[in-house]
Amino acid sequence: MNNSNTAVSNKYWIKIVVLFTLGWLVIYATRQVLAPLIPTIMEEFNLSNSQAGNIMSIFFIGYTLSQVPSGIIGDKVGRKTMVIVGTIGFGIFAALTGMMTTYILFIVAWFLVGLFQGMYYGPQYALSSEAIPPERITLGSALINSGMAFGTSIGMYISTITVFDMGLDWKWPFIIISIPVILLGIVMLFLVKERAPHIEAMKQQEKESGREVVVEEKLKIIDLFKKRNLILAFITIFCSIYGFFVILTWLPTYLLNERGVQGSDVAFVTSLVPWAAIPGSLILSWISDKLGRRKPVLLVMLPVAFISMISIVFFDSMTVLYVALILYGLFGKISTNPVLIAVVADAAPRVGLSTSFGVYNFIGMSASILAPGLTGWITDVSGSFNMAFYVAAGFTLVGIIASSLLDESDNIDRMKKHKKLELHTEEAN
């Protein structure tokens, strides 16, 4: 690869990181515009608490269902196509959600928002994993991941400012957020490439040098479950997301009912997790890239998350609660995700990268459907949230065991080969 190609490649992966970070920002902003509006929507459609709860359940069912199909279609038809269709699609249906006049139509439109959002994950991380240099893959994924935390806050502000401060109708936040979503999808159409420039350059160099180009066979999903590190990554993300959704779904109720935290203080305490995750994710991902390994970092992060989860309910001190939530933010699911994405990127076959990420997120997000209901049931049976949080910590312990079994013996060799290939192409030019 000559100097001009290297410069183009460097500019491209940075561009991709920026675009996909904005993608996650608008995804989470769109989700979070709903939360402050739930009481207003309940009044509008005369809903029970159960019906209101179904709004988010139906969203995540749609989101989870589209993970694997979108990954497979992305690998066959085009990852870029799936990312753009998913982004523009959920933007359109977000606007339509705000225009619905009955509860049934509302949840159908919201289900479709989730379905189209689910098309983004696998193809996006497949594109970014190919574009970002191997020595920066975890940090690049962490930067993309940071859009989730920013989007969570932005979505809440859009709803609270427009509806509660400005007095607009509850429908407007859905329409407002749809505009930047659709515009971003259009920008991606022009700036995202199906194949990263450096990969195209290497393939061209191989052809010109007469070296044999290996054609990979078509991927069968069952083949993913023959790869040890992929199976362990699937187990770990399921366990990690289970604990995260226990906290995300039930922490506000726990704070109100069992800790006596009131009003805006609940929002402040709950927000400690996503905001702490931003520096935690970036720092730990940088360390993972420096080491060229994921396992040592995971075996620090997951045990701290385990201890933090137990500490939330084991100690009565509010100071301990704050520290536990900050530590969970620094070392928990949001920070763990980029490291696990790197595990998948290292282990997955190139021909099935989008499918691999789709299966990974499908298995992980299945926990988002299980965790809220199971936590509620455990709390009803035990009469306290304590046992439910201990069960979530137990899942994290399973994730620790899975991570300890990762085999990374090939990672350093792979990075050396990548460097050697780059040097070879530079010398050839």
Residue pairs with C-beta under 8 A, 6 or more apart in sequence:
1 9
1 198
1 201
1 202
1 205
1 422
1 425
1 426
1 429
2 425
2 426
2 429
3 426
5 197
5 198
5 201
6 198
6 426
8 197
8 198
9 133
9 196
9 197
9 198
9 201
12 131
12 193
12 196
12 197
12 198
13 128
13 131
13 132
13 133
13 136
13 140
13 196
15 191
16 127
16 128
16 131
16 132
16 192
16 196
17 128
17 132
17 140
17 143
17 144
19 184
19 187
19 188
19 191
19 192
20 124
20 127
20 128
20 144
20 147
21 143
21 144
21 146
21 147
22 147
22 184
23 83
23 87
23 120
23 124
23 144
23 147
23 184
23 188
24 144
24 145
24 146
24 147
24 148
24 151
25 147
25 148
25 150
25 151
25 154
26 87
26 91
26 151
26 177
26 180
26 181
26 184
27 90
27 117
27 120
27 147
27 148
27 151
28 147
28 148
28 149
28 150
28 151
28 152
28 155
29 151
29 152
29 154
29 155
29 158
29 177
30 90
30 91
30 94
30 113
30 117
30 151
30 155
30 177
30 178
30 181
31 59
31 117
31 151
31 152
31 155
32 151
32 152
32 153
32 154
32 155
32 156
32 159
33 155
33 156
33 158
33 159
33 173
33 174
33 177
34 41
34 55
34 56
34 110
34 159
35 155
35 156
35 159
36 156
36 159
36 160
36 163
36 164
37 159
37 163
37 170
37 173
38 52
38 55
40 163
40 170
41 47
41 52
41 55
41 106
41 170
42 49
42 51
42 52
44 170
45 51
45 102
45 103
45 106
47 103
51 103
54 107
55 106
55 107
55 110
57 369
57 372
58 107
58 110
58 111
58 114
59 110
59 111
59 113
59 114
60 114
60 365
60 368
60 369
61 111
61 114
61 369
62 111
62 112
62 113
62 114
62 115
62 117
62 118
63 114
63 115
63 117
63 118
63 365
64 118
64 362
64 365
64 366
64 368
64 369
65 115
65 118
66 114
66 115
66 116
66 117
66 118
66 119
67 118
67 121
67 122
67 358
67 359
67 361
67 362
67 365
68 122
68 221
68 355
68 358
68 359
68 362
69 358
70 82
70 86
70 118
70 119
70 120
70 121
70 122
70 123
70 354
70 358
71 122
71 123
71 126
71 354
71 355
71 356
71 357
71 358
71 359
72 221
72 354
72 355
72 358
73 82
74 81
74 82
74 83
74 122
74 123
74 126
74 354
74 355
74 358
75 126
75 219
75 351
75 352
75 353
75 354
75 355
78 194
79 123
79 124
79 126
79 127
79 194
79 354
80 123
80 127
80 188
80 192
80 193
80 194
82 119
82 120
82 122
82 123
82 354
83 119
83 120
83 123
83 124
83 127
83 188
83 192
84 185
84 188
84 189
84 192
85 116
85 119
86 116
86 117
86 118
86 119
86 120
86 123
87 116
87 120
87 181
87 182
87 184
87 185
87 188
88 181
88 182
88 185
88 186
89 112
89 116
89 119
90 112
90 113
90 114
90 116
90 117
90 120
90 181
91 178
91 179
91 181
91 182
91 184
91 185
92 178
92 182
93 109
93 110
93 112
93 113
93 116
94 113
94 174
94 175
94 177
94 178
94 181
95 174
95 175
95 178
96 109
96 112
97 106
97 109
97 110
97 113
97 174
98 170
98 171
98 172
98 173
98 174
98 175
98 178
99 171
99 174
99 175
100 106
100 108
100 109
121 357
121 358
121 361
122 354
122 355
122 356
122 357
122 358
122 359
122 360
122 361
123 354
123 357
123 358
124 144
125 141
125 341
125 344
125 345
125 353
125 357
126 353
126 354
126 356
126 357
127 192
127 194
127 196
128 140
128 141
128 144
129 137
129 141
129 341
129 345
129 353
129 357
130 195
130 196
130 199
130 350
130 353
131 196
132 140
132 141
134 414
134 415
134 418
135 289
135 292
135 415
136 289
137 289
137 341
137 342
137 345
138 285
138 286
138 288
138 289
138 294
138 338
138 339
138 341
138 342
139 282
139 285
139 286
139 288
139 289
139 338
141 285
141 337
141 338
141 341
141 342
142 281
142 282
142 284
142 285
142 286
142 335
142 338
143 282
144 338
145 281
145 334
145 337
145 338
146 278
146 281
146 282
148 274
148 334
149 274
149 275
149 277
149 278
149 334
152 274
153 271
153 274
155 177
156 267
158 173
158 176
158 177
159 173
162 168
162 172
162 173
162 176
163 169
163 170
163 172
163 173
201 425
202 421
202 425
203 213
205 425
205 428
206 213
207 213
209 428
216 349
216 350
216 351
217 351
218 351
219 349
219 351
219 352
219 355
221 355
221 359
223 349
223 352
224 230
224 348
224 352
224 355
224 356
224 359
225 231
227 347
227 348
228 347
228 405
228 406
228 407
229 343
229 346
229 347
229 406
229 407
229 408
230 344
230 347
230 348
230 356
230 360
232 343
232 402
232 403
232 405
232 406
233 340
233 343
233 344
233 347
233 360
234 359
234 360
234 363
234 364
235 398
235 399
235 402
236 298
236 302
236 336
236 340
236 399
236 402
236 403
237 336
237 337
237 340
237 360
237 361
237 363
237 364
238 363
238 364
238 366
238 367
238 395
238 399
239 367
239 395
239 396
239 398
239 399
239 402
240 302
240 305
240 332
240 333
240 336
240 337
240 340
240 364
240 396
240 399
241 333
241 364
241 365
241 367
241 368
241 371
242 367
242 370
242 371
242 392
242 395
243 305
243 309
243 332
243 333
243 371
243 392
243 393
243 395
243 396
244 332
244 333
244 334
245 367
245 368
245 371
245 372
246 371
246 372
246 375
246 388
246 389
246 392
247 273
247 309
247 312
247 328
247 332
247 392
248 273
249 371
249 372
249 375
250 372
250 375
250 376
250 379
250 385
250 388
251 269
251 270
251 312
252 266
252 270
253 385
254 313
254 385
255 261
255 265
255 266
255 269
255 270
256 262
256 266
257 385
258 384
258 385
259 318
259 321
261 269
269 321
269 322
269 325
272 322
272 325
272 326
272 329
273 325
273 326
273 328
273 329
273 332
273 334
274 329
274 334
275 329
276 325
276 326
276 327
276 328
276 329
276 330
277 329
277 330
277 332
277 334
277 335
279 330
280 329
280 330
280 331
280 334
280 335
281 334
281 335
281 337
281 338
284 297
284 300
284 301
284 331
284 335
284 339
285 335
285 338
285 339
285 342
287 297
288 294
288 297
288 338
288 339
288 342
289 342
291 297
292 411
292 412
292 415
293 408
293 411
293 412
294 339
294 340
294 342
294 343
294 346
294 406
294 408
294 411
295 403
295 404
295 406
295 408
297 339
298 336
298 339
298 340
298 403
298 406
299 400
299 403
299 404
300 331
301 331
301 332
301 335
301 336
301 339
302 331
302 336
302 396
302 399
302 400
302 403
303 400
304 327
304 330
304 331
305 327
305 328
305 331
305 332
305 333
305 336
305 396
306 393
306 396
306 397
306 400
307 327
308 324
308 325
308 327
308 328
308 331
308 332
309 324
309 328
309 389
309 392
309 393
309 396
310 389
310 390
310 393
311 320
311 321
311 323
311 324
312 321
312 324
312 325
312 328
312 389
313 385
313 386
313 389
313 390
314 386
315 321
315 324
329 335
340 360
341 357
341 360
343 406
344 356
344 357
344 360
345 353
346 408
346 410
346 411
346 414
347 356
348 356
348 357
349 356
367 395
371 392
374 388
374 391
375 385
375 388
375 391
375 392
378 387
378 388
378 391
379 385
379 387
379 388
382 388
